[in-house]
Amino acid sequence: MSNPPSSPRSDAPPPPDEVFAELLRGARALLSLRHPLDAELTVSELLGSWQEMRSRGIDPDRLVGEGLLDYARRAATPAALALLTGVSSVGVSARHRLLARRGARELAALGVPGPHWASVPVTVRPVGTYVSRSLFGDVDELVCVYRHEVDGQPEGDEHALVAVIDHNSGGVLRDAWVSTKVERLLRHCAEQAERDPLASFTAVSPGRARSMLSSALGRTLRLMAAGEQPAFRPSRSVTELLGFVRARTRVLPPEPPVRATPWRRDRRATLAARFLASDAAADLSDSYAAGRCAEHIIDYGCDADFGRPLRVSPRKVETFLLEWLPRRVLLLPEEQEAMPHVLAAWVRWAGPFQGLPEIALHATIDAVWEATAVFTRSYWDPSSTFGLRREAVNRLLPDGDLSALPRRMFAFPLVTELDEEEFDPATRAGRRALLRLDHFGSYDPPKAPRGRHSAVSEEPHRPLDRLDEEALDAHERLADRLWRGDPPNLWPAAQRLLDRGLPRSAVLETLLVALSGAEEESALVKILDEL
């Protein structure tokens, strides 16, 4: 089966009918299949080839999916009916499933012969759902067992979907596969749990399994579509099984809503105070630095580990020290020095709450010290990396959110050159002054200027007319959104425009047009994703 051709731009014309014809010829393989499971997997693989185009900035739903479905409906061949029937079951989007279902009914009404595996209506039923995990809680291996039924009677062997959910990578679907050797698979998982004191294999409710799969799928698709983590690439098996996994997720019953207790700031502060008052933290000499480090550890557990600040593991401490912390937090020198010691103390204190035995605690603490040398070398100081003064960095990052530095530098580039207090981007007046100077080359100083930039005020100040004021207001709204990263799609859209070689002024103008053309936030997100 041939894959759709790639296109260098998301606004490229749809593939010609010749490409659709080639894809439809590949779909002839569906006519030789005997069992619905084989057909579902084959069609899911075809859908996966569409989704791979997202990494190249192509909208597969618009440029390939709907075009191919329409071409198959017009072709009116047995292979076309087989393809439409398969997509109606495992189509990634509800719209694709609806269009395929309508097309299949139309061809069946015309007398086009269908494939053998679709000759009788088949229903998929869940049989059992299980999860295999270690006490560390890094990965959940979800095992969902299903069977096909015809008129309520089993049809063929049971099959199992195994989905690997990686919590240290943001709860994404890291791997997936399908097995028809269900009894052997379940026996292997149970025996492995019996041999390993740190492993468990237990049954979970179908509703809980659906929630786990839905969350993992959502995070995976968002990363694939929005490019939030350029380094993230799902495995080929995940890409090929996306349609199948979503279809099997829909079969599971929904989980009753559970009201979770949010990790508000006061609750996090109480947890930090409990840790700092414990025996595990007694040897930490710098209490202020220890408190700040504890706050970062708790924030990571609450925000990036799904509200589990007390969970510790070798992989989690490595991810925290070497990936999340260098991207997210601006540490003072004394906090950089204290962080490994505070993290090791946190492991000693939090591990028992997780039920970790001594051997697991020691392994996690060893991972902290093994990562410390790399952390010391890899944690970069933005003032030296970007050639910025420390004062400018402090003004751009009053909240210490290191990930915000590039977009805030883009929004307020003059901060790196100006020392005056009236140019503080954390205040409304400071932002206004910075933007006026950026926008018009002059500003209205609230007091007599001083320092090396006093020459700016030597130009006679001219009052802003109404059009200038409106332009400045719009620029301020955009800069405020960039400062806050709201919506999250805004800065990635700006980066894509910059990557195309557009100057900053053109990027700002494009974003301003997007903001002005969207009446609702959902519409703005859609416009930004299409830039």
C-alpha positions as CSV (number, residue, x, y, z in Angstrom):
1,M,0.0,0.0,0.0
2,S,1.5,3.3,-1.1
3,N,1.8,6.3,1.2
4,P,0.4,9.7,0.3
5,P,3.1,12.0,-1.1
6,S,4.5,14.7,1.1
7,S,4.1,18.3,0.5
8,P,6.4,21.1,1.7
9,R,3.6,23.5,2.6
10,S,0.3,23.2,4.5
11,D,-1.4,25.3,1.8
12,A,-0.4,23.0,-1.0
13,P,-3.2,21.9,-3.4
14,P,-5.0,18.6,-2.6
15,P,-3.4,15.5,-4.2
16,P,-4.6,14.8,-7.7
17,D,-7.0,11.9,-8.5
18,E,-4.0,9.9,-9.7
19,V,-2.8,9.7,-6.1
20,F,-6.2,8.7,-4.9
21,A,-6.4,6.0,-7.6
22,E,-3.1,4.6,-6.4
23,L,-4.3,4.5,-2.8
24,L,-7.5,2.8,-3.8
25,R,-5.6,0.2,-5.7
26,G,-3.7,-0.5,-2.5
27,A,-7.0,-0.9,-0.7
28,R,-7.7,-4.0,-2.8
29,A,-5.8,-5.9,-0.2
30,L,-8.9,-5.5,2.0
31,L,-10.8,-7.8,-0.3
32,S,-8.7,-10.8,0.4
33,L,-9.0,-10.5,4.2
34,R,-11.4,-12.9,6.1
35,H,-11.7,-11.4,9.6
36,P,-12.8,-8.0,10.7
37,L,-9.8,-7.6,13.0
38,D,-7.4,-7.9,10.1
39,A,-9.4,-5.3,8.1
40,E,-9.5,-2.9,11.0
41,L,-5.7,-3.1,11.5
42,T,-5.1,-2.6,7.7
43,V,-7.4,0.4,7.5
44,S,-5.9,1.9,10.7
45,E,-2.4,1.6,9.1
46,L,-3.7,3.6,6.1
47,L,-5.1,6.3,8.4
48,G,-1.8,6.4,10.2
49,S,0.0,7.3,7.0
50,W,-2.3,10.3,6.8
51,Q,-1.5,11.4,10.4
52,E,2.3,11.2,9.8
53,M,1.8,14.2,7.4
54,R,1.1,16.5,10.4
55,S,4.9,16.6,11.3
56,R,5.4,18.2,7.9
57,G,2.8,20.9,8.4
58,I,0.1,19.2,6.3
59,D,-3.5,18.9,7.3
60,P,-4.2,15.3,6.4
61,D,-7.9,15.5,7.2
62,R,-8.5,18.3,4.6
63,L,-5.9,17.4,2.0
64,V,-6.1,13.6,1.9
65,G,-8.8,12.2,4.1
66,E,-12.0,13.8,2.8
67,G,-10.6,13.9,-0.7
68,L,-9.9,10.2,-0.7
69,L,-13.3,9.3,0.8
70,D,-15.1,11.3,-1.8
71,Y,-13.0,9.7,-4.6
72,A,-13.8,6.2,-3.2
73,R,-17.5,7.0,-3.2
74,R,-17.3,8.2,-6.8
75,A,-15.2,5.1,-7.9
76,A,-18.0,2.7,-6.7
77,T,-15.7,-0.4,-6.8
78,P,-15.5,-3.3,-4.3
79,A,-12.2,-2.0,-3.1
80,A,-13.8,1.5,-2.5
81,L,-16.6,-0.1,-0.6
82,A,-14.2,-2.1,1.6
83,L,-12.2,1.1,2.3
84,L,-15.3,3.1,3.2
85,T,-16.6,0.3,5.4
86,G,-13.3,0.2,7.3
87,V,-13.0,3.9,7.8
88,S,-16.6,4.0,9.1
89,S,-15.3,1.8,12.0
90,V,-11.8,3.1,12.8
91,G,-11.8,6.6,11.3
92,V,-9.9,9.0,13.5
93,S,-12.5,11.8,13.3
94,A,-16.3,11.6,13.7
95,R,-16.6,13.5,10.4
96,H,-14.6,10.9,8.6
97,R,-16.6,8.0,10.1
98,L,-19.8,9.7,9.1
99,L,-18.7,10.5,5.5
100,A,-17.4,6.9,5.1
101,R,-20.7,5.4,6.5
102,R,-22.8,7.4,4.1
103,G,-20.5,6.5,1.2
104,A,-20.6,2.8,2.1
105,R,-24.4,2.8,2.3
106,E,-24.6,4.6,-1.1
107,L,-22.4,2.0,-2.8
108,A,-24.2,-0.9,-1.1
109,A,-27.5,0.5,-2.4
110,L,-26.0,0.5,-5.9
111,G,-25.3,-3.2,-5.7
112,V,-21.5,-3.0,-5.3
113,P,-20.3,-6.2,-3.7
114,G,-18.8,-5.8,-0.3
115,P,-15.8,-7.7,1.4
116,H,-16.3,-11.0,3.1
117,W,-15.5,-9.6,6.6
118,A,-18.3,-7.1,6.3
119,S,-21.0,-9.5,5.1
120,V,-22.6,-9.7,8.5
121,P,-22.9,-7.0,11.2
122,V,-20.2,-7.5,13.8
123,T,-20.1,-5.9,17.3
124,V,-16.9,-5.4,19.4
125,R,-17.3,-6.1,23.1
126,P,-14.8,-5.5,25.9
127,V,-14.0,-8.7,27.9
128,G,-11.5,-7.5,30.5
129,T,-9.1,-4.5,31.2
130,Y,-5.9,-4.7,33.2
131,V,-2.9,-2.6,34.0
132,S,0.7,-3.6,34.6
133,R,2.9,-1.2,36.4
134,S,5.8,-0.9,38.9
135,L,5.7,0.8,42.3
136,F,7.7,3.7,40.7
137,G,4.7,4.5,38.5
138,D,6.7,5.6,35.5
139,V,4.7,3.6,32.9
140,D,1.3,2.0,32.7
141,E,0.9,-0.9,30.4
142,L,-2.8,-1.1,29.8
143,V,-4.1,-4.4,28.5
144,C,-7.7,-4.3,27.1
145,V,-9.2,-7.6,25.9
146,Y,-12.0,-7.6,23.3
147,R,-14.0,-10.1,21.2
148,H,-16.1,-9.8,18.1
149,E,-19.7,-10.9,18.3
150,V,-22.4,-11.7,15.8
151,D,-25.9,-11.6,17.1
152,G,-24.5,-11.8,20.7
153,Q,-22.3,-14.9,19.9
154,P,-18.5,-14.8,19.9
155,E,-17.0,-14.7,16.5
156,G,-13.3,-15.8,16.3
157,D,-10.6,-15.5,18.9
158,E,-10.3,-12.7,21.5
159,H,-7.7,-10.1,20.9
160,A,-5.9,-7.7,23.2
161,L,-4.8,-4.1,22.8
162,V,-1.7,-3.2,24.8
163,A,-1.1,0.5,25.2
164,V,2.1,1.8,26.9
165,I,1.5,5.2,28.6
166,D,4.6,7.1,29.6
167,H,4.0,9.4,32.5
168,N,7.5,10.9,32.6
169,S,6.9,12.2,29.1
170,G,3.7,13.9,29.9
171,G,1.3,10.9,29.8
172,V,1.7,10.2,26.1
173,L,1.0,6.9,24.3
174,R,4.5,5.7,23.9
175,D,3.9,2.3,22.2
176,A,0.9,0.1,21.3
177,W,0.4,-3.3,19.7
178,V,-2.3,-6.0,19.2
179,S,-2.1,-9.6,20.2
180,T,-4.4,-12.6,19.5
181,K,-2.6,-14.8,22.0
182,V,-4.5,-13.4,24.9
183,E,-4.1,-16.2,27.4
184,R,-0.4,-16.3,27.0
185,L,-0.1,-12.5,27.3
186,L,-2.1,-12.4,30.6
187,R,-0.2,-15.3,32.0
188,H,3.1,-13.6,31.2
189,C,2.0,-10.4,32.9
190,A,0.9,-12.2,36.0
191,E,4.1,-14.3,36.2
192,Q,6.2,-11.2,35.8
193,A,4.4,-9.5,38.7
194,E,4.9,-12.5,40.9
195,R,8.7,-12.5,40.2
196,D,9.3,-8.8,40.6
197,P,8.4,-7.3,44.1
198,L,8.2,-3.9,42.5
199,A,5.7,-4.9,39.8
200,S,2.0,-5.4,39.9
201,F,-0.6,-6.6,37.5
202,T,-4.2,-5.9,38.4
203,A,-7.6,-5.6,36.9
204,V,-9.1,-2.1,36.4
205,S,-12.6,-1.1,35.5
206,P,-13.4,-0.6,31.8
207,G,-14.4,3.0,32.6
208,R,-11.0,3.7,34.2
209,A,-9.2,2.1,31.2
210,R,-11.2,4.3,28.9
211,S,-10.2,7.4,30.8
212,M,-6.5,6.4,30.7
213,L,-6.6,5.7,27.0
214,S,-8.5,8.9,26.2
215,S,-6.1,11.1,28.1
216,A,-3.1,9.5,26.6
217,L,-4.5,9.8,23.1
218,G,-5.4,13.4,23.6
219,R,-1.9,14.3,24.8
220,T,-0.3,12.4,22.0
221,L,-2.4,14.0,19.2
222,R,-1.9,17.5,20.7
223,L,1.9,17.0,20.6
224,M,1.7,15.7,17.1
225,A,-0.5,18.5,15.8
226,A,0.8,21.5,17.7
227,G,4.5,20.7,17.8
228,E,4.6,21.5,21.6
229,Q,7.6,19.2,21.9
230,P,9.6,19.1,18.6
231,A,11.6,16.2,19.9
232,F,8.5,14.0,20.5
233,R,7.8,11.5,17.8
234,P,5.4,8.6,18.4
235,S,6.5,5.2,17.5
236,R,5.5,3.8,14.2
237,S,3.2,1.3,15.9
238,V,1.4,4.1,17.6
239,T,0.9,6.1,14.4
240,E,-0.4,3.0,12.6
241,L,-2.8,2.1,15.4
242,L,-4.2,5.5,16.2
243,G,-7.5,4.8,14.5
244,F,-7.7,1.3,15.9
245,V,-6.9,2.5,19.5
246,R,-9.6,5.3,19.3
247,A,-12.1,2.8,18.0
248,R,-11.4,0.4,20.9
249,T,-11.5,3.3,23.3
250,R,-15.0,4.2,22.2
251,V,-16.2,0.7,22.9
252,L,-15.3,1.0,26.6
253,P,-18.0,2.5,28.8
254,P,-17.3,6.0,30.2
255,E,-16.0,6.3,33.8
256,P,-18.3,8.0,36.3
257,P,-17.0,11.6,36.9
258,V,-14.6,11.8,39.8
259,R,-14.0,15.2,41.5
260,A,-10.3,15.6,42.1
261,T,-8.9,18.0,44.7
262,P,-6.9,20.7,43.0
263,W,-3.4,21.4,44.0
264,R,-3.9,25.1,44.9
265,R,-1.0,27.2,46.1
266,D,-1.9,26.9,49.8
267,R,-2.0,23.1,49.6
268,R,1.4,23.1,47.9
269,A,2.8,25.4,50.5
270,T,1.6,23.1,53.3
271,L,3.2,20.1,51.7
272,A,6.5,22.0,51.4
273,A,6.3,23.1,55.0
274,R,5.8,19.4,56.1
275,F,8.8,18.4,54.2
276,L,11.1,21.1,55.5
277,A,10.0,20.3,59.1
278,S,10.8,16.6,58.6
279,D,14.0,14.7,59.7
280,A,14.8,14.1,56.0
281,A,15.4,17.9,55.5
282,A,17.2,18.5,58.8
283,D,20.7,18.6,57.2
284,L,19.8,21.2,54.6
285,S,21.8,24.2,55.6
286,D,20.3,27.0,53.5
287,S,16.6,27.0,54.5
288,Y,15.6,29.7,51.9
289,A,17.2,27.8,49.0
290,A,15.8,24.6,50.2
291,G,12.3,26.0,50.4
292,R,12.5,27.4,46.8
293,C,13.8,24.0,45.5
294,A,11.0,22.2,47.3
295,E,8.5,24.5,45.6
296,H,9.9,23.5,42.2
297,I,9.8,19.8,43.0
298,I,6.2,20.1,44.1
299,D,5.2,22.2,41.1
300,Y,6.7,19.5,38.8
301,G,4.8,16.7,40.5
302,C,1.5,18.6,40.5
303,D,1.7,20.2,37.0
304,A,3.7,17.7,35.0
305,D,3.1,14.4,36.8
306,F,-0.7,14.6,37.1
307,G,-1.0,15.8,40.7
308,R,1.5,13.3,42.1
309,P,4.2,15.3,43.9
310,L,5.0,12.4,46.3
311,R,5.8,10.0,43.5
312,V,9.5,9.4,43.1
313,S,11.5,7.2,40.8
314,P,14.9,7.1,39.1
315,R,13.4,8.1,35.8
316,K,11.3,10.9,37.3
317,V,14.2,12.5,39.1
318,E,16.4,12.4,35.9
319,T,13.6,13.9,33.9
320,F,13.1,16.6,36.5
321,L,16.8,17.6,36.8
322,L,17.8,17.2,33.2
323,E,14.7,18.1,31.1
324,W,11.9,19.9,33.0
325,L,14.0,22.1,35.3
326,P,16.4,23.5,32.7
327,R,13.5,24.5,30.4
328,R,11.1,25.8,33.0
329,V,12.8,27.4,36.0
330,L,15.3,30.2,36.5
331,L,17.4,29.1,39.4
332,L,19.7,31.4,41.5
333,P,23.3,30.1,41.9
334,E,22.6,29.0,45.5
335,E,19.5,27.2,44.3
336,Q,21.4,25.4,41.6
337,E,23.9,24.2,44.2
338,A,21.2,23.1,46.7
339,M,18.8,21.4,44.3
340,P,20.4,17.9,44.2
341,H,20.6,17.8,48.0
342,V,17.0,18.9,48.4
343,L,15.9,16.4,45.8
344,A,17.7,13.5,47.5
345,A,16.1,14.6,50.8
346,W,12.7,14.7,49.1
347,V,13.1,11.1,47.9
348,R,14.0,9.9,51.4
349,W,10.9,11.7,52.8
350,A,8.3,11.0,50.0
351,G,9.3,7.5,49.1
352,P,7.7,5.8,52.1
353,F,4.4,7.5,51.3
354,Q,4.6,5.7,48.0
355,G,5.3,2.4,49.6
356,L,8.8,2.1,48.2
357,P,11.1,-0.4,49.9
358,E,14.7,0.6,50.9
359,I,16.2,-0.9,47.7
360,A,14.0,1.3,45.6
361,L,14.7,4.4,47.6
362,H,18.5,3.8,47.3
363,A,18.2,3.3,43.6
364,T,16.3,6.6,43.2
365,I,18.8,8.5,45.4
366,D,21.6,7.0,43.3
367,A,19.9,8.3,40.2
368,V,19.9,11.8,41.7
369,W,23.6,11.8,42.3
370,E,24.3,10.2,38.9
371,A,22.3,13.0,37.2
372,T,23.9,15.8,39.4
373,A,27.1,16.0,37.4
374,V,25.2,16.3,34.1
375,F,22.8,18.8,35.7
376,T,25.7,21.0,36.9
377,R,27.1,21.1,33.3
378,S,23.8,21.3,31.4
379,Y,21.8,23.8,33.5
380,W,22.5,27.0,31.5
381,D,22.4,30.6,32.7
382,P,20.3,32.6,30.2
383,S,22.3,35.7,31.0
384,S,25.4,34.1,29.5
385,T,23.7,32.0,26.8
386,F,21.8,34.9,25.3
387,G,24.3,37.6,26.2
388,L,21.7,39.2,28.5
389,R,22.3,41.3,31.6
390,R,21.1,39.6,34.7
391,E,18.8,42.6,35.4
392,A,17.1,42.1,32.0
393,V,16.5,38.4,32.7
394,N,15.0,39.2,36.1
395,R,12.6,41.7,34.5
396,L,11.6,39.2,31.8
397,L,11.2,36.4,34.3
398,P,9.7,37.8,37.5
399,D,7.9,34.4,37.9
400,G,11.0,32.4,37.2
401,D,9.3,30.6,34.2
402,L,12.4,30.0,32.0
403,S,10.2,28.5,29.2
404,A,8.7,32.0,28.7
405,L,12.0,33.8,28.0
406,P,12.0,33.4,24.2
407,R,8.5,34.6,23.6
408,R,8.9,37.5,26.1
409,M,12.1,38.6,24.4
410,F,10.2,38.5,21.2
411,A,7.4,40.6,22.6
412,F,9.6,43.1,24.4
413,P,13.1,43.1,22.7
414,L,14.0,46.6,24.1
415,V,14.1,45.3,27.6
416,T,17.6,44.0,26.9
417,E,18.8,47.5,26.3
418,L,16.9,49.7,28.7
419,D,17.7,50.1,32.4
420,E,15.1,52.6,33.5
421,E,12.5,51.6,36.0
422,E,9.7,52.9,33.8
423,F,10.5,50.2,31.2
424,D,9.5,47.2,33.4
425,P,7.5,44.8,31.3
426,A,5.9,43.3,34.5
427,T,3.9,46.5,34.9
428,R,1.2,48.0,32.7
429,A,2.9,51.4,32.5
430,G,6.3,49.7,31.7
431,R,4.8,47.6,28.9
432,R,3.1,50.7,27.4
433,A,6.3,52.7,27.4
434,L,8.3,49.8,25.9
435,L,5.7,49.2,23.2
436,R,5.4,52.9,22.3
437,L,9.1,53.1,21.9
438,D,9.1,49.9,19.9
439,H,6.1,51.0,17.8
440,F,6.8,54.6,17.1
441,G,10.4,55.3,18.2
442,S,9.3,57.6,21.0
443,Y,7.6,57.4,24.4
444,D,5.9,59.6,27.0
445,P,8.2,59.4,30.0
446,P,6.4,59.5,33.4
447,K,9.4,61.4,34.8
448,A,12.6,63.0,33.7
449,P,14.7,60.3,31.9
450,R,18.1,59.4,33.2
451,G,21.0,57.1,32.2
452,R,22.4,56.3,28.8
453,H,19.1,56.2,27.1
454,S,18.1,59.8,27.9
455,A,18.7,60.7,24.3
456,V,15.5,59.1,23.4
457,S,13.6,61.9,25.1
458,E,15.4,64.6,23.2
459,E,13.0,64.1,20.4
460,P,9.9,66.3,20.8
461,H,7.0,64.3,22.1
462,R,4.0,64.2,19.8
463,P,0.6,63.2,21.1
464,L,-0.8,60.0,19.6
465,D,-3.7,60.4,17.3
466,R,-6.7,58.1,17.4
467,L,-5.3,55.6,14.8
468,D,-2.0,55.5,16.5
469,E,-3.6,54.8,19.9
470,E,-5.7,52.0,18.5
471,A,-2.6,50.4,16.9
472,L,-0.8,50.7,20.2
473,D,-3.7,49.1,22.1
474,A,-3.8,46.2,19.7
475,H,0.0,45.7,20.0
476,E,-0.4,45.8,23.8
477,R,-3.0,43.1,23.8
478,L,-0.8,40.9,21.6
479,A,2.2,41.5,23.8
480,D,0.2,40.7,26.9
481,R,-0.9,37.4,25.4
482,L,2.7,36.6,24.4
483,W,3.8,37.4,27.9
484,R,1.3,35.0,29.4
485,G,1.5,32.4,26.6
486,D,-2.2,32.6,26.0
487,P,-3.3,30.7,24.1
488,P,-0.5,28.1,24.0
489,N,-0.8,28.0,20.2
490,L,0.2,31.6,19.9
491,W,4.0,31.3,20.3
492,P,4.4,28.2,18.2
493,A,2.5,30.0,15.4
494,A,4.9,32.9,15.7
495,Q,7.9,30.5,15.6
496,R,6.6,28.9,12.4
497,L,6.3,32.3,10.8
498,L,9.9,33.2,11.9
499,D,11.1,29.9,10.5
500,R,9.8,30.8,7.1
501,G,12.1,33.9,7.1
502,L,9.5,36.6,8.0
503,P,10.9,39.6,9.8
504,R,9.6,40.3,13.3
505,S,7.4,43.2,12.1
506,A,5.7,40.9,9.6
507,V,5.1,38.3,12.2
508,L,3.6,40.8,14.6
509,E,1.3,42.1,11.8
510,T,0.2,38.6,11.0
511,L,-0.6,37.8,14.6
512,L,-2.4,41.1,15.0
513,V,-4.6,40.2,12.0
514,A,-5.3,36.8,13.5
515,L,-6.4,38.4,16.8
516,S,-8.6,40.9,15.1
517,G,-10.3,38.3,13.0
518,A,-11.3,35.9,15.7
519,E,-14.4,36.7,17.8
520,E,-14.1,33.6,20.0
521,E,-11.1,31.9,21.5
522,S,-11.7,28.6,19.7
523,A,-11.7,30.5,16.4
524,L,-8.4,32.2,17.3
525,V,-6.8,28.8,18.1
526,K,-8.0,27.4,14.7
527,I,-6.6,30.5,12.9
528,L,-3.2,30.2,14.7
529,D,-2.9,26.5,14.0
530,E,-3.4,27.2,10.3
531,L,-0.6,29.9,10.1
